[in-house]
Amino acid sequence: MDTQNTLNSAPLDAAAAAKAAFAAVEGLPFPDDIFTAPELRWAVIGCGVIANQMVQSLALAGRKVYGVANRTFAKAEAFAAEYGVERVYRSVEELYADPAVDAIYITTPHNTHIEYLRGALSAGKHVLCEKAITLNSDELVEARAIADEHHVVLMDATTVLHMPLYVELMRRARAGEFGRLRLAQVNFGSFHDYEDVQSRFWNRSLAGGAMLDIGVYALSVARLFMESQPDEVVSLANLFKTGVDEESGFITRNAQGQLGVFSLTMHAKQPKRADLCFDDCYVEIMAYPRADRATITWTADGRREEVTAGVEAYALCYEIADLEKAVAGDESKLKLIDYASDVMETMTRLRRDWGVVYPEEE
């Protein structure tokens, strides 16, 4: 099923790519191997792009979101009317207090996440939180402690952590098929116009900048295949006039000597490309945040192998399914938060080195 742009296709922006992916599976039967754990009753905080994609994704499986809360009540009402959401809450506190809700998906801007995490986790709700899961590593440590105290699951919604392609590639890597990872080289470039400096991409008060918006994907890909998180980081960054990181290049190394080489920019297109270089092959993944295919080139003879797993259109379904599996006791899904913590520590360290500080951190 060809739901992802090929190397010969013009790259689409995130919204257009999601629309094209949904269109590609329209009318097709939903796979029966995604939602395998007991179904939870979900509510969402926020009514933006990701919240819309979430309900559209669940609709492909014949499922609906139960409740919605938003800073603007009228927007929540409109969202509920459009998607058949049963409950509209006048406040997040009302949502937290609803015993009918098992799990909450937080889709609001980065800098608001910790506030909602505190309330939702303390109320005994399982939480899937959109990337970047928190502003910094201290906030994530706090959120994890609250989740542990209340015996609920906290999960990072960064798509890389949930796509079946990475599950399959990691399985093969851990089985020793590829040899040892030597180097991960990962790029991400988006174009965002300078005209609106108050947009979330450039606004320091909305935790703007490349690192939290797109760097989280790049670092997550590399971390999945490395034996441990980096303990050395060397970097350069250009800052926008608002004080957020506009573009950067950085190299990481862990205790095992595995290198990560990264380039990010928020004002120039570049391929979303990840190259994972092992002793016996290299794995190339294009449009990697929601990738459903990769190419392996074997060192010995140059043979190319195409690997497919999952479907791009179901990216948010995989996230929902993984949290439900974690709640049901799947250890592999429960451990995903450890990768998220490692990535957050690296992002926090890089921003500190660059002097990128958000108002909440002052």
BELQUIRA-V388160 format. One record per pair of residues at least 12 apart in sequence whose ideal C-beta (glycine too) atoms are under 7 Angstrom apart, sorted by sequence separation. I is the first residue (numbers start at 1). J is the second residue. D is the distance in Angstrom with one decimal. If there is no record, write none. Layout:
{{I;J;D} {I;J;D}}
This chain:
{{68;80;5.5} {76;88;5.0} {117;129;6.3} {201;213;6.6} {236;248;6.6} {250;262;5.3} {235;248;6.1} {236;249;5.6} {249;262;6.9} {273;286;5.7} {283;296;5.3} {293;306;6.6} {294;307;4.8} {235;249;6.8} {249;263;5.0} {272;286;6.8} {274;288;4.6} {293;307;6.5} {322;336;6.9} {235;250;3.5} {271;286;6.5} {272;287;5.0} {281;296;5.1} {282;297;5.5} {293;308;4.6} {104;120;4.8} {113;129;5.6} {234;250;6.6} {248;264;5.1} {272;288;5.6} {281;297;6.0} {292;308;6.1} {68;85;5.0} {73;90;5.9} {233;250;6.2} {234;251;5.0} {247;264;6.1} {272;289;6.5} {281;298;4.8} {292;309;6.5} {3;21;5.0} {65;83;6.8} {67;85;6.5} {247;265;3.8} {280;298;6.7} {281;299;5.7} {292;310;4.7} {67;86;6.7} {233;252;5.2} {247;266;6.6} {280;299;5.4} {292;311;5.5} {64;84;5.7} {65;85;5.3} {66;86;5.5} {67;87;3.7} {68;88;5.9} {69;89;4.1} {113;133;6.3} {114;134;5.5} {232;252;6.7} {246;266;5.4} {247;267;6.9} {292;312;4.9} {3;24;4.2} {44;65;5.5} {47;68;6.7} {64;85;6.8} {66;87;6.1} {104;125;4.9} {106;127;6.3} {113;134;5.5} {114;135;6.9} {232;253;4.4} {246;267;6.0} {3;25;6.6} {43;65;6.7} {67;89;6.1} {69;91;6.9} {103;125;6.2} {110;132;5.0} {121;143;6.6} {230;252;3.5} {290;312;4.8} {42;65;5.3} {43;66;5.7} {47;70;4.6} {69;92;5.0} {96;119;5.3} {103;126;4.2} {104;127;5.3} {105;128;4.8} {106;129;4.5} {107;130;4.9} {133;156;4.5} {230;253;6.0} {231;254;6.0} {42;66;5.9} {43;67;3.6} {44;68;5.3} {45;69;5.2} {46;70;6.1} {92;116;6.4} {96;120;6.0} {101;125;6.2} {102;126;6.3} {103;127;7.0} {106;130;6.0} {111;135;5.8} {122;146;5.9} {190;214;6.1} {230;254;4.9} {231;255;5.9} {41;66;4.7} {43;68;6.4} {103;128;6.7} {110;135;6.0} {114;139;4.5} {121;146;4.3} {131;156;6.6} {229;254;6.3} {290;315;4.3} {35;61;6.2} {43;69;6.9} {69;95;4.5} {97;123;7.0} {117;143;4.4} {121;147;5.0} {124;150;5.3} {126;152;4.9} {131;157;6.0} {188;214;4.5} {228;254;4.7} {92;119;6.0} {96;123;3.8} {125;152;6.4} {126;153;4.5} {127;154;5.3} {128;155;5.0} {129;156;6.4} {130;157;4.8} {131;158;4.3} {227;254;6.7} {228;255;5.6} {47;75;5.0} {55;83;4.5} {67;95;6.2} {118;146;6.4} {122;150;6.2} {124;152;5.9} {129;157;6.0} {226;254;5.7} {228;256;6.3} {47;76;6.0} {96;125;6.7} {114;143;6.5} {121;150;5.8} {128;157;5.1} {188;217;6.1} {227;256;4.7} {30;60;5.6} {188;218;5.1} {230;260;6.5} {30;61;4.8} {67;98;6.7} {121;152;5.8} {227;258;6.5} {30;62;6.9} {47;79;4.3} {186;218;4.2} {226;258;4.9} {121;154;6.4} {15;49;6.4} {22;56;6.2} {66;100;6.8} {67;101;5.9} {208;242;6.9} {211;245;5.3} {18;53;5.6} {25;60;6.5} {66;101;6.5} {186;221;5.6} {209;244;3.3} {210;245;5.1} {186;222;5.8} {208;244;4.4} {209;245;4.2} {210;246;6.5} {184;221;6.9} {210;247;6.4} {184;222;3.8} {202;240;5.7} {204;242;5.2} {210;248;6.5} {222;260;4.3} {203;242;6.4} {204;243;4.8} {202;242;5.1} {204;244;5.5} {184;225;6.5} {202;244;6.2} {181;225;5.2} {218;262;5.1} {181;226;6.3} {197;242;5.8} {218;264;6.6} {45;92;6.1} {215;264;5.2} {214;264;5.9} {54;105;6.0} {225;276;5.6} {43;95;5.6} {173;225;5.8} {221;274;4.7} {170;224;5.9} {210;264;4.4} {170;225;6.7} {210;265;6.6} {51;107;4.4} {210;266;4.5} {50;107;4.5} {160;217;5.6} {43;101;4.7} {158;216;5.6} {166;224;5.8} {41;100;5.9} {45;104;6.2} {48;107;5.9} {158;217;6.5} {161;220;6.1} {41;101;5.8} {46;106;6.9} {160;220;4.2} {41;102;4.8} {42;103;5.2} {43;104;5.3} {44;105;4.7} {45;106;5.0} {46;107;3.7} {160;221;5.4} {40;102;3.9} {45;107;6.5} {46;108;4.2} {158;220;5.3} {40;103;4.6} {42;105;6.3} {44;107;6.1} {45;108;6.0} {201;266;5.9} {221;288;5.6} {45;116;5.6} {217;288;6.9} {135;207;5.8} {217;289;4.7} {192;266;5.3} {192;267;6.4} {182;258;6.7} {183;259;4.8} {184;260;4.8} {185;261;4.6} {186;262;5.2} {187;263;5.0} {188;264;5.5} {189;265;4.5} {190;266;5.7} {191;267;6.2} {181;258;5.4} {191;268;6.2} {183;261;6.8} {191;269;5.2} {189;268;5.3} {50;130;5.6} {132;212;4.1} {189;269;5.2} {189;270;3.1} {187;270;5.2} {132;216;5.1} {187;271;6.0} {188;272;5.3} {131;216;4.8} {187;272;6.9} {40;126;6.9} {187;273;5.1} {186;274;4.6} {184;274;6.9} {185;275;4.6} {109;200;5.9} {184;276;5.3} {183;277;4.3} {252;346;6.6} {111;206;6.3} {181;276;6.4} {182;277;5.2} {111;207;4.0} {182;278;6.6} {109;206;5.1} {110;207;3.8} {181;278;5.4} {182;279;6.8} {109;207;6.3} {180;278;6.4} {179;278;4.6} {180;279;5.1} {178;278;3.9} {179;279;2.8} {250;350;6.2} {179;280;3.9} {110;212;5.2} {178;280;5.5} {178;281;5.3} {245;354;5.8} {245;356;5.2} {244;356;6.0} {229;342;3.7} {233;346;6.7} {243;356;6.7} {169;283;6.4} {224;339;6.4} {235;350;5.7} {239;354;6.7} {223;339;5.4} {229;345;6.7} {230;346;5.8} {233;349;5.9} {229;346;6.7} {233;350;6.3} {237;354;4.4} {239;356;6.8} {235;353;6.0} {220;339;6.7} {223;342;5.5} {223;343;5.5} {220;343;5.4} {219;343;4.6} {169;294;6.4} {165;291;5.2} {163;290;6.3} {165;292;5.5} {216;343;6.2} {219;346;5.7} {160;288;6.8} {163;291;6.2} {165;293;6.7} {219;347;6.6} {160;289;6.1} {163;292;6.9} {165;294;6.1} {159;289;5.2} {159;290;5.1} {216;347;6.6} {215;347;6.1} {212;347;6.7} {211;347;5.3} {169;307;6.9} {168;307;6.6} {211;350;6.2} {211;351;5.9} {168;309;4.3} {165;309;4.5} {164;309;4.3} {165;310;5.5} {164;310;3.3} {163;310;5.5} {209;356;6.1} {207;358;5.3} {163;315;6.5} {164;318;6.6} {204;358;6.1} {205;359;5.7} {163;318;6.1} {204;359;6.8} {159;315;4.9} {162;318;4.2} {162;319;4.8} {159;319;6.9} {162;322;5.0} {157;319;5.1} {155;322;6.6} {155;323;4.8} {153;323;6.1} {155;326;6.3} {153;326;4.7} {153;327;5.3} {161;336;5.0} {161;339;6.2} {161;340;6.9} {156;336;6.7} {153;334;7.0} {155;336;6.3} {156;337;6.3} {155;337;6.2} {158;340;6.8} {154;337;5.9} {156;340;3.6} {128;319;6.0} {128;320;6.9} {144;337;6.7} {128;323;4.9} {126;323;6.2} {126;327;5.6} {140;341;5.8} {140;344;4.9} {133;340;5.8} {137;344;4.8} {136;344;7.0} {137;345;4.6} {134;344;6.5} {133;344;6.8} {137;348;4.4} {136;348;4.4} {103;323;6.2} {135;358;5.8} {135;360;6.1} {136;361;6.5} {135;361;6.6} {111;358;6.1} {111;360;5.7} {60;314;6.9} {61;317;6.1} {57;314;6.5} {60;317;6.9} {11;269;6.8} {57;316;4.0} {58;317;6.8} {57;317;4.9} {54;316;5.0} {58;320;6.8} {53;316;5.7} {7;286;6.3} {34;314;6.3} {5;287;5.7} {4;287;5.8} {34;317;5.5} {34;318;6.6} {40;324;5.4} {39;324;6.8} {25;311;6.5} {35;321;5.2} {38;324;6.8} {4;291;6.6} {34;321;5.1} {37;324;4.1} {40;327;6.6} {4;292;5.5} {25;313;4.5} {37;325;4.5} {3;292;6.4} {4;293;6.1} {24;313;6.1} {35;324;7.0} {37;327;6.9} {38;328;6.0} {21;312;4.4} {22;313;5.4} {37;328;4.1} {21;313;3.9} {3;311;5.5} {4;312;4.9} {3;312;4.4} {1;311;5.9} {3;313;5.5}}
